[in-house]
Amino acid sequence: MLEEMELRLDAAIDKTENLARDVEINHMMMTFDSLMVKAQDEKVSAMIAEPNSQYGADVFEESIQARWTVKKALNIMSSTVKKDCKSR
């Protein structure tokens, strides 16, 4: 009879230890999942460079317009420099 009680007690102890491990593993998994979600959110926010991203012809036209404006400004500056050099 004592052997049966000892077996039952061992089984109860094993069951309790397994339940405690399950709780600990579940807590670790939830912590890992929340850390992964935070890391993913940070990664997504880091990938967004501009709030209003543009693609295709719009960007091309804007870059051509900007280059033309810069060239025009450089031409104006160089022509004023040439005039200043001649007057001396």
N, CA and C of each residue as an Amber inpcrd file, in Angstrom:
protein
   264
   0.8210000  -1.1930000   0.0000000   0.0000000   0.0000000   0.0000000
   0.8700000   1.2640000   0.0000000   1.9530000   1.2530000   0.7620000
   2.8470000   2.4000000   0.7800000   3.5020000   2.6340000  -0.5810000
   3.7740000   1.5490000  -1.3080000   4.3750000   1.6740000  -2.6320000
   3.4150000   2.3560000  -3.5960000   2.1270000   2.0220000  -3.5040000
   1.1270000   2.6540000  -4.3690000   1.0020000   4.1400000  -4.0540000
   1.0180000   4.4650000  -2.7710000   0.9350000   5.8800000  -2.3860000
   2.1810000   6.6310000  -2.8650000   3.3340000   5.9760000  -2.7930000
   4.5640000   6.6050000  -3.2570000   4.5040000   6.8440000  -4.7650000
   3.9950000   5.8900000  -5.5200000   3.8500000   6.0530000  -6.9680000
   2.8830000   7.1940000  -7.3020000   1.7690000   7.2520000  -6.5850000
   0.8040000   8.3390000  -6.8080000   1.4150000   9.6940000  -6.4670000
   2.1630000   9.7410000  -5.3850000   2.8160000  10.9860000  -4.9880000
   3.8590000  11.4110000  -6.0180000   4.6370000  10.4710000  -6.5230000
   5.6130000  10.7740000  -7.5730000   4.9140000  11.2790000  -8.8310000
   3.8180000  10.6550000  -9.1890000   3.0700000  11.0780000 -10.3760000
   2.5240000  12.4950000 -10.1920000   2.0100000  12.7870000  -8.9890000
   1.4820000  14.1260000  -8.7140000   2.5980000  15.1690000  -8.7610000
   3.7520000  14.8230000  -8.2150000   4.8950000  15.7440000  -8.2440000
   5.3330000  15.9900000  -9.6860000   5.4290000  14.9370000 -10.4880000
   5.8130000  15.0770000 -11.8930000   4.8080000  15.9500000 -12.6500000
   3.5310000  15.7320000 -12.3860000   2.4980000  16.5170000 -13.0530000
   2.6140000  17.9980000 -12.6760000   2.8490000  18.2640000 -11.4080000
   2.9990000  19.6370000 -10.9430000   4.2230000  20.2960000 -11.5730000
   5.3330000  19.5730000 -11.6480000   6.5400000  20.1130000 -12.2660000
   6.3160000  20.3860000 -13.7570000   5.6190000  19.4860000 -14.4350000
   5.3310000  19.6920000 -15.8560000   4.4510000  20.9220000 -16.0710000
   3.4500000  21.1040000 -15.2060000   2.5960000  22.2830000 -15.3200000
   3.3860000  23.5690000 -15.0980000   4.2940000  23.5350000 -14.1240000
   5.1190000  24.7140000 -13.8570000   6.0230000  25.0210000 -15.0510000
   6.5880000  23.9780000 -15.6730000   7.4080000  24.1800000 -16.8710000
   6.5780000  24.7380000 -18.0180000   5.3620000  24.2360000 -18.1800000
   4.4860000  24.7370000 -19.2470000   4.1950000  26.2240000 -19.0740000
   3.9270000  26.6240000 -17.8400000   3.6610000  28.0380000 -17.5700000
   4.9000000  28.8670000 -17.8910000   6.0620000  28.3900000 -17.4890000
   7.3050000  29.1170000 -17.7470000   7.5900000  29.2000000 -19.2480000
   7.3710000  28.1010000 -19.9610000   7.5990000  28.1000000 -21.4130000
   6.6110000  29.0250000 -22.1080000   5.3670000  29.0160000 -21.7000000
   4.3740000  29.9110000 -22.2990000   4.7440000  31.3760000 -22.0670000
   5.2120000  31.6850000 -20.8620000   5.6360000  33.0550000 -20.5620000
   6.8200000  33.4560000 -21.4420000   7.7920000  32.5550000 -21.6100000
   8.9400000  32.8380000 -22.4560000   8.5170000  33.0380000 -23.9100000
   7.5800000  32.2310000 -24.3860000   7.1060000  32.3570000 -25.7640000
   6.3590000  33.6720000 -25.9710000   5.5530000  34.0730000 -25.0050000
   4.8370000  35.3360000 -25.1200000   5.8180000  36.5090000 -25.1100000
   6.8380000  36.4390000 -24.2710000   7.8590000  37.4910000 -24.2290000
   8.5970000  37.5620000 -25.5580000   8.9680000  36.4150000 -26.1080000
   9.6640000  36.3700000 -27.3870000   8.7900000  36.9370000 -28.5000000
   7.5180000  36.5580000 -28.5240000   6.6030000  37.0670000 -29.5460000
   6.4530000  38.5810000 -29.4610000   6.3230000  39.1060000 -28.2410000
   6.1670000  40.5590000 -28.1080000   7.4350000  41.2840000 -28.5310000
   8.6130000  40.7190000 -28.2360000   9.8630000  41.3270000 -28.6770000
   9.9860000  41.2930000 -30.1970000   9.5460000  40.2100000 -30.8090000
   9.6040000  40.1040000 -32.2660000   8.6750000  41.1150000 -32.9240000
   7.4990000  41.3190000 -32.3380000   6.5610000  42.3000000 -32.8910000
   7.1490000  43.6990000 -32.7830000   7.7560000  44.0210000 -31.6530000
   8.3850000  45.3350000 -31.4790000   9.5130000  45.5260000 -32.4840000
  10.3310000  44.4910000 -32.6610000  11.4430000  44.5870000 -33.6130000
  10.9170000  44.7630000 -35.0310000   9.8510000  44.0640000 -35.3660000
   9.2620000  44.1900000 -36.6990000   8.6900000  45.5800000 -36.9090000
   8.0400000  46.1400000 -35.8950000   7.4970000  47.4960000 -35.9970000
   8.6090000  48.5150000 -36.2030000   9.7170000  48.3480000 -35.4900000
  10.8400000  49.2600000 -35.6500000  11.4470000  49.1290000 -37.0350000
  11.4980000  47.9110000 -37.5380000  12.0570000  47.6750000 -38.8700000
  11.1960000  48.3300000 -39.9380000   9.8910000  48.2120000 -39.8070000
   8.9850000  48.8080000 -40.7810000   9.0810000  50.3230000 -40.7350000
   9.1360000  50.9040000 -39.5520000   9.2330000  52.3580000 -39.4660000
  10.5740000  52.8510000 -39.9810000  11.6210000  52.0540000 -39.8610000
  12.9250000  52.4560000 -40.3720000  12.9760000  52.3680000 -41.8890000
  12.1580000  51.5130000 -42.4740000  12.1680000  51.3410000 -43.9160000
  11.4540000  52.4840000 -44.6350000  10.6000000  53.1980000 -43.9590000
   9.8550000  54.2910000 -44.5740000  10.7290000  55.5310000 -44.5330000
  11.1850000  55.9620000 -45.7080000  12.0850000  57.1000000 -45.7710000
  11.3230000  58.4110000 -45.9020000  10.2700000  58.4040000 -46.6780000
   9.5050000  59.6150000 -46.9210000   8.0340000  59.3470000 -46.6150000
   7.3410000  60.3340000 -46.0780000   5.9230000  60.1190000 -45.8030000
   5.1050000  60.0020000 -47.0840000   5.4710000  60.7390000 -48.1180000
   4.7450000  60.6950000 -49.3870000   5.7070000  60.2460000 -50.4760000
   5.8370000  58.9560000 -50.6550000   6.7630000  58.4680000 -51.6640000
   6.1120000  58.5310000 -53.0370000   6.9230000  58.8860000 -54.0390000
   6.4360000  58.9890000 -55.4050000   7.2550000  58.0560000 -56.2750000
   6.6430000  57.5650000 -57.3310000   7.3220000  56.6530000 -58.2240000
   7.0040000  57.0220000 -59.6730000   7.8670000  56.5880000 -60.5670000
   7.5800000  56.6800000 -61.9810000   7.8590000  58.0390000 -62.5770000
   6.9590000  58.4520000 -63.4730000   7.1490000  59.6560000 -64.2770000
   7.1700000  60.9210000 -63.4280000   6.4210000  60.9610000 -62.3510000
   6.3910000  62.1600000 -61.5030000   7.7710000  62.4770000 -60.9410000
   8.4450000  61.4780000 -60.4470000   9.7670000  61.6790000 -59.8690000
  10.7560000  62.0740000 -60.9580000  10.6610000  61.4370000 -62.1070000
  11.5570000  61.7470000 -63.2200000  11.3930000  63.1970000 -63.6580000
  10.1480000  63.6300000 -63.8130000   9.8970000  65.0100000 -64.2410000
  10.4020000  66.0210000 -63.2150000  10.2160000  65.7280000 -61.9440000
  10.7000000  66.6290000 -60.8980000  12.2260000  66.7080000 -60.8940000
  12.8910000  65.5730000 -61.1150000  14.3540000  65.6010000 -61.1290000
  14.8720000  66.3730000 -62.3400000  14.2340000  66.2210000 -63.4830000
  14.6270000  66.9770000 -64.6840000  14.4150000  68.4710000 -64.4450000
  13.2980000  68.8320000 -63.8430000  13.0120000  70.2410000 -63.5480000
  14.0520000  70.8010000 -62.5800000  14.4190000  70.0300000 -61.5800000
  15.4150000  70.4950000 -60.6100000  16.7730000  70.6720000 -61.2790000
  17.1600000  69.7580000 -62.1430000  18.4430000  69.8870000 -62.8570000
  18.4420000  71.1270000 -63.7410000  17.3490000  71.3580000 -64.4280000
  17.2480000  72.5220000 -65.3110000  17.3580000  73.8130000 -64.5090000
  16.7090000  73.8400000 -63.3440000  16.7670000  75.0180000 -62.4790000
  18.1890000  75.2670000 -61.9920000  18.9020000  74.2060000 -61.6170000
  20.2780000  74.3410000 -61.1430000  21.1700000  74.8340000 -62.2790000
  21.0080000  74.2700000 -63.4820000  21.8230000  74.7130000 -64.6180000
  21.5570000  76.1790000 -64.9440000  20.3010000  76.5700000 -64.8970000
  19.9410000  77.9630000 -65.1830000  20.5700000  78.8900000 -64.1380000
  20.5090000  78.4970000 -62.8720000  21.1030000  79.3190000 -61.8130000
  22.6090000  79.4080000 -61.9820000  23.2660000  78.3280000 -62.3700000
  24.7140000  78.3480000 -62.5930000  25.0720000  79.2420000 -63.7710000
  24.2700000  79.2110000 -64.8260000  24.5210000  80.0710000 -65.9800000
  24.3890000  81.5440000 -65.5970000  23.3830000  81.8600000 -64.8220000
  23.1820000  83.2490000 -64.3890000  24.3530000  83.7080000 -63.5350000
  24.7970000  82.8530000 -62.6250000  25.9210000  83.2070000 -61.7570000
  27.2030000  83.3740000 -62.5630000  27.4360000  82.5020000 -63.5260000
  28.6660000  82.6020000 -64.3090000  28.6510000  83.8340000 -65.1980000
  27.4790000  84.2140000 -65.7060000  27.4120000  85.4090000 -66.5550000
  27.6430000  86.6720000 -65.7240000  27.1750000  86.7090000 -64.5010000
  27.4190000  87.8820000 -63.6530000  28.8910000  87.9520000 -63.2520000
  29.5230000  86.8010000 -63.0620000  30.9410000  86.7860000 -62.7120000
  31.7590000  87.2960000 -63.8910000  31.3920000  86.8980000 -65.1110000
  32.1220000  87.3430000 -66.2910000  32.0010000  88.8580000 -66.4570000
  30.8170000  89.4000000 -66.2330000  30.6380000  90.8350000 -66.3600000
  31.4720000  91.5890000 -65.3230000  31.5310000  91.0260000 -64.1130000
  32.3250000  91.6730000 -63.0620000  33.8060000  91.6490000 -63.4040000
  34.2790000  90.5910000 -63.9970000  35.6960000  90.4990000 -64.3420000
  36.0760000  91.4960000 -65.4320000  35.1830000  91.7410000 -66.3790000
  35.4780000  92.6570000 -67.4820000  35.4940000  94.1040000 -67.0040000
  34.7110000  94.4370000 -66.0460000  34.6400000  95.8270000 -65.6150000
  35.8620000  96.2760000 -64.8440000  36.6380000  95.3960000 -64.3520000
  37.8140000  95.7530000 -63.5730000  38.8530000  96.1730000 -64.5050000
